[in-house]
């Protein structure tokens, strides 16, 4: 019986309500302020519309504003001086004659070609496919038997050129091409 009649330790009743919290006076005041602001803006727009309706329908969007520049005259004068200088320079450029002379340019090119041919004739490419080969017995392999070694022979290109010295022949047999000093 006592257990059944024992009071509850948890308070399940609704909290006490205060009247100032029920009304939300602060919210109401904020909403009234916003509404007053909207009313003022609407009134201003209405007045503008009345003025437009009563008017003669003319536009007042003419812009009579002009830039006031104290240095405009000086800037205009400077621009004219620049244009005159540019015109004078253009006239001088049109009246000038070319400096490069065609004959001197051709002579310099011929010299260049001659030097290039001299430089190319001094360099020999022993591995070139243009040269034909003669075989000679020059080196021995590990077994002690002589081995055939190929050497470049004279071609139509090489006939007019100087023959390589004995020292350069030795270098060719050792598979290390020695290029002459330039």
C-alpha positions, 0 to 999 in steps of 0.5 A: 500500500505504501508503495502504491501511495508513495509520492513521485520524485519527478515533477511532471507538471507544466512549468509556471507561465508568466504573462509577460512571456505569453504576450511577447511584447518585445516581438510586437515592438520590433514588428511595429517599428518595421511596419512604420519603416515600410509605411514611410517608404511607401508614402515617399514612393506615393508622393513621387508617383503623384508628382509624375502624374500631375506633371506634363510628362517631360523627362528630367534625365538631362545631364548638364554636368561637364568635367571641370579640368584645370589642366585641359588646355595644357594637356591639349597643347602637349598632345599637339606638340607630340603629334607634330613631333611624330609627323616630323619623325615620319617625314624623316623616316620616309626620306632616309635611304637604306644603309645596307649595300647589296654588293657588300652583303653578297661579298660577305656571304661568299666569304662565309661560304668559302670559310664554311667549305674550308672548315668542312673539308678539314673534318673527316668522317671515317664512319660515313656511308659515302666511303668505300672500304678496302679490307686489310689484315691489321689486328689479331683477335684473342685466338691469335689469328689475324682479323680483317679490318676495313679502311676507307678508300678514296672516293671521288670526294676525297681524291682532291684532298690531302692523304692522311698521315701514317699516324692517322692510319694507325688511329683508324686501325684502332677503331678510334677516329682522330679528327684533325685540329682546326 
